[in-house]
């Protein structure tokens, strides 16, 4: 049977990567690679386990937006706990020695977890977009845990449907398998039109969405900045509008006092919907604008990191399938493949660690005897 990678001699291909030749690597190279991969596993597992454990020890984290961080941490944790360790012997030896059943399971889990990680990034970015551009409605929904759980489950269902059925049933529909006994990769490895379609949902659409959310937040902040700059200078002639200005200030103070009283009563009855979003009654607009600027900056970093980690792999995967594997050197493809898993190591530091509430929870876990900062003495978060 001729396959799309028949041009390679004694090559062994992974599910979405290339595991090298059967002769694999020299001894010293194998040791270096093993150390690097083990280090990556430790960083992924420990970093994401810390986020998950934070939800156990700190109940104040359990609001809608933070549940999305938990969902992302679970998917990334499983990448480090299952996908990478199972793949390590394959890339080092060049042979799959765990059987066809475990191969199918690993493929399903690998595609599922990586895709779920991407969809969680989109969900977190959308949540931040709403917190800036739809602030009133967003705060009203913070206590709706069922809505958050529904979105989290939808991420996993959609991530499975994108690749799972194809991995499980492609061989039955095609009537034959292109996977040799000592190798493990998806049956659609050479089907460029399927990979292009799936990549549209797995990378291109999410990337455009996250970029759109970032741009919308930036434009929203720019518009509010201009409003703050114009309003102090719009009083006109001081001699003719002094009394009008005083009247407007008086009305504004009364309205502000009324809003403050209402917000205080709501907090007394219901409790604050999100400890990170509470601001003093005075200067709340400036504080919120400052917080939203931090959101824009962190979201810009998200777009860049997401693009760097996913774009090379996605493009090379489509090119490789389109040219039947003859135009992409396998070691370059392998590098882009590991960039995906590197993203799972970056996420715990890129998302929760820029939130003061998470940092406080991490301090509880790592330094339980040094808890001198009270829950209401927190620094502003970059959420």
C-alpha positions in Angstrom: 0.0 0.0 0.0 1.4 3.4 -1.0 0.9 6.1 1.6 1.5 9.9 1.6 4.8 9.4 3.4 6.2 6.6 1.3 9.0 9.0 0.2 10.6 8.8 3.6 12.9 5.9 4.4 12.3 4.1 7.7 10.4 7.0 9.1 8.1 6.7 12.1 5.3 9.3 12.4 3.4 10.3 15.5 -0.3 11.3 15.7 0.4 14.8 14.7 4.1 14.8 14.7 7.0 12.8 13.5 8.9 10.6 15.9 12.1 10.4 14.0 13.7 7.3 12.4 13.8 3.8 13.7 17.5 4.3 14.5 16.2 7.2 16.7 19.0 9.3 18.3 22.6 8.9 19.5 22.9 8.1 23.2 23.8 11.6 24.4 21.2 13.2 22.3 18.6 10.9 23.7 19.6 11.7 27.3 19.3 15.5 26.6 15.9 15.1 24.9 14.7 12.9 27.8 15.7 15.5 30.3 14.0 18.3 28.4 10.8 16.3 28.0 10.7 15.3 31.7 11.2 19.0 32.6 8.3 20.0 30.4 6.1 17.3 32.0 7.0 18.6 35.5 6.3 22.2 34.6 3.0 21.4 32.9 1.8 19.1 35.7 2.9 21.2 38.7 1.8 24.5 37.2 -1.7 23.4 36.3 -2.1 21.3 39.5 -1.4 24.5 41.5 -4.3 26.2 39.7 -6.6 23.3 40.3 -5.6 23.1 44.0 -6.2 26.8 44.4 -9.9 26.2 43.8 -9.9 23.6 46.6 -8.3 25.8 49.2 -9.8 29.1 48.4 -13.6 29.3 48.0 -13.5 32.9 47.0 -12.1 31.9 43.6 -15.3 30.0 42.7 -17.0 32.6 40.5 -17.9 32.3 36.8 -14.9 33.8 35.2 -12.4 31.8 37.3 -14.2 28.5 36.5 -12.9 28.9 33.0 -9.4 29.1 34.3 -10.1 25.8 36.1 -11.3 24.2 32.9 -8.2 25.3 31.0 -6.0 24.0 33.9 -7.7 20.6 33.8 -7.1 20.1 30.0 -3.5 21.3 30.3 -2.8 19.1 33.3 -4.0 16.0 31.5 -1.7 16.9 28.6 1.3 16.8 30.9 0.1 13.8 33.0 -0.9 11.5 30.1 -0.2 12.7 26.5 3.5 13.7 26.8 4.6 10.7 29.0 3.0 8.2 26.6 4.6 9.9 23.6 8.1 10.1 25.0 9.1 6.4 24.4 7.7 6.7 20.9 9.8 9.7 19.9 13.0 8.3 21.6 12.8 4.8 20.1 11.0 5.5 16.9 8.5 2.6 17.5 5.1 2.4 19.0 5.1 -0.5 21.5 1.9 0.0 23.4 -0.6 -1.7 21.1 -3.4 -0.5 18.8 -5.9 0.1 21.5 -3.8 2.4 23.6 -2.8 4.1 20.4 -6.4 5.0 19.6 -7.0 6.2 23.2 -3.8 8.3 23.1 -4.9 9.9 19.8 -8.3 10.7 21.1 -7.0 12.2 24.3 -4.2 14.2 22.6 -6.5 15.8 20.0 -9.3 16.3 22.6 -7.1 18.0 25.2 -5.2 20.2 22.8 -8.4 21.3 21.2 -10.1 21.9 24.5 -7.2 24.0 25.6 -7.7 26.2 22.5 -11.4 26.5 23.1 -10.9 27.4 26.7 -8.6 30.2 25.7 -11.3 31.5 23.4 -13.8 31.2 26.3 -11.6 33.1 28.7 -10.9 35.8 26.1 -14.7 36.2 25.5 -15.3 36.4 29.2 -12.8 39.3 29.5 -14.3 40.9 26.4 -17.7 40.9 28.2 -16.3 42.2 31.4 -15.0 45.3 29.6 -17.7 46.0 27.0 -20.8 44.7 28.8 -19.8 45.4 32.4 -23.3 45.7 33.9 -24.7 42.5 32.4 -21.4 40.7 33.1 -21.5 41.6 36.8 -25.1 40.5 37.0 -24.2 37.0 35.7 -21.2 36.4 38.0 -23.3 34.3 40.4 -24.8 32.0 37.7 -22.7 29.0 38.2 -24.8 26.8 36.0 -24.2 29.0 33.0 -20.4 28.7 33.6 -20.6 24.9 33.9 -22.7 24.7 30.7 -20.0 26.6 28.8 -17.3 24.4 30.3 -19.1 21.2 29.2 -19.7 22.7 25.7 -16.0 23.2 25.3 -15.3 19.5 25.9 -18.2 18.3 23.7 -17.1 20.5 20.8 -13.5 19.5 21.2 -14.3 15.8 21.1 -16.6 16.1 18.1 -14.0 17.9 16.0 -11.5 15.0 15.9 -12.8 12.1 18.1 -15.3 10.4 15.7 -12.8 10.7 12.8 -10.1 9.0 14.9 -12.3 6.2 16.0 -14.3 5.5 12.8 -12.1 6.6 9.9 -10.6 3.2 9.4 -14.1 1.5 9.3 -15.4 4.1 6.8 -12.3 3.9 4.5 -12.3 0.1 4.7 -8.5 -0.1 5.4 -5.9 1.3 7.7 -2.7 3.2 6.6 -1.1 2.9 10.0 1.7 0.3 10.3 1.7 -2.0 13.4 4.7 -0.3 15.1 3.5 3.3 14.5 0.7 5.5 15.8 -0.9 8.3 14.0 -4.4 9.3 12.9 -5.9 7.7 9.7 -6.6 11.2 8.3 -2.9 12.1 8.5 -2.7 12.5 4.7 -6.1 13.9 4.1 -5.4 17.6 3.5 -9.0 18.8 3.0 -10.1 17.2 6.4 -7.1 18.8 8.1 -7.8 22.2 6.5 -11.4 22.0 7.6 -10.6 20.9 11.2 -7.8 23.5 11.5 -10.3 26.2 10.6 -12.2 25.4 13.8 -9.2 24.5 15.9 -6.9 27.4 15.1 -8.0 30.0 12.5 -11.4 30.7 13.9 -10.2 30.8 17.5 -7.2 33.0 16.6 -9.4 35.5 14.7 -11.9 35.5 17.6 -9.3 36.2 20.3 -7.8 38.9 18.1 -11.2 40.4 17.7 -11.9 40.4 21.4 -8.5 42.1 22.0 -9.2 44.8 19.4 -12.7 45.5 20.7 -11.3 45.9 24.2 -8.6 48.3 22.9 -11.1 50.4 21.0 -13.4 50.5 24.0 -10.6 51.8 26.2 -9.5 54.3 23.7 -13.1 55.7 23.4 -13.3 55.9 27.2 -9.9 57.6 27.4 -11.1 60.3 24.9 -14.3 60.8 26.9 -12.3 61.4 30.1 -10.0 63.9 28.3 -12.8 65.8 26.7 -15.3 66.1 29.6 -13.1 68.3 31.9 -12.5 70.8 29.0 -16.0 71.0 27.7 -17.4 73.6 30.1 -16.8 76.5 27.6 -16.6 80.1 29.0 -16.1 80.0 32.8 -17.9 83.3 33.3 -21.0 82.2 31.5 -21.2 78.6 32.6 -20.0 78.6 36.2 -23.4 78.1 37.8 -24.3 75.4 35.2 -21.1 73.6 36.0 -21.8 73.8 39.7 -25.3 72.5 39.1 -24.1 69.6 37.0 -21.5 68.7 39.7 -24.1 68.8 42.4 -26.4 66.5 40.3 -23.5 64.2 39.5 -22.6 63.9 43.2 -26.2 63.1 44.1 -26.4 60.5 41.4 -23.1 59.0 42.4 -24.1 58.9 46.0 -27.4 57.2 45.1 -25.5 54.6 43.0 -23.1 54.0 45.8 -25.9 53.5 48.3 -27.7 51.0 46.0 -24.5 49.1 45.3 -23.7 49.0 49.0 -27.1 47.6 49.9 -26.8 44.9 47.2 -23.4 43.9 48.5 -24.9 43.7 52.0 -27.7 41.5 50.9 -26.1 39.3 48.3 -22.4 39.6 48.9 -20.0 40.8 46.3 -20.3 38.9 43.0 -16.6 39.0 42.4 -14.0 40.2 44.9 -11.8 41.4 42.1 -14.4 43.7 40.6 -15.3 45.6 43.8 -14.1 49.2 43.7 -14.6 52.1 46.1 -17.5 54.4 45.5 -15.2 57.3 44.8 -13.0 57.1 41.8 -14.5 53.8 40.6 -14.5 54.9 36.9 -10.8 55.5 37.0 -10.1 52.2 38.8 -12.2 50.3 36.3 -10.5 51.9 33.4 -7.1 51.0 34.8 -8.2 47.4 35.3 -9.6 47.2 31.8 -6.2 48.5 30.4 -4.5 45.6 32.2 -7.0 43.2 30.6 -6.2 44.6 27.2 -2.4 44.1 27.8 -2.8 40.6 29.1 -5.1 39.7 26.2 -2.6 41.0 23.7 0.0 38.7 25.2 -2.5 35.8 24.9 -3.0 36.5 21.2 0.8 36.6 20.6 1.6 33.4 22.6 -1.4 31.5 21.1 -0.3 32.5 17.6 3.4 31.6 18.1 2.5 28.2 19.6 -0.2 27.1 17.1 0.4 28.8 13.8 3.6 26.9 12.8 2.1 23.5 13.5 -1.2 24.3 11.8 0.4 25.6 8.6 3.0 22.8 8.4 0.3 20.1 9.0 -1.8 21.4 6.1 1.3 21.8 3.8 2.6 18.4 4.7 -0.7 16.7 3.9 -1.1 18.7 0.6 2.3 17.7 -0.7 2.1 14.1 0.5 4.8 14.6 3.2 7.5 15.3 0.7 8.0 19.0 1.2 8.4 19.3 5.0 11.4 17.9 6.8 10.1 15.8 9.7 12.3 17.4 12.4 10.8 20.8 11.6 7.3 19.4 12.0 8.3 17.8 15.2 9.5 21.1 16.6 6.1 22.7 15.8 4.3 19.8 17.4 6.1 20.3 20.7 5.2 24.0 20.6 1.6 22.9 21.2 2.5 21.1 24.4 4.7 24.0 25.4 1.6 26.2 25.3 0.2 24.0 28.1 3.2 24.8 30.2 2.8 28.6 29.6 -0.9 28.8 30.3 -0.8 28.5 34.1 1.6 31.4 34.2 0.0 33.4 31.5 -3.6 33.4 33.0 -4.1 32.8 36.7 -0.8 34.3 37.9 -1.8 37.7 36.7 -4.8 37.7 39.0 -4.2 38.8 42.6 -6.9 36.4 43.9 -5.0 33.5 42.4 -1.7 34.7 43.7 -3.2 34.9 47.2 -4.4 31.3 46.9 -1.0 30.2 45.6 0.6 31.8 48.7 -1.8 29.9 50.9 -0.6 26.6 49.3 3.1 27.3 49.1 3.6 29.5 52.1 0.8 28.8 54.6 2.6 30.4 57.5 3.0 33.8 55.7 -0.5 34.9 55.3 -0.3 38.5 56.6 -2.4 40.1 53.8 -6.1 40.2 54.4 -8.7 39.3 51.7 -9.7 43.0 51.4 -6.1 44.3 51.2 -5.4 42.9 47.8 -3.7 44.8 45.1 -5.6 45.5 41.8 -5.7 42.5 39.5 -5.0 42.4 35.8 -8.2 40.5 35.1 
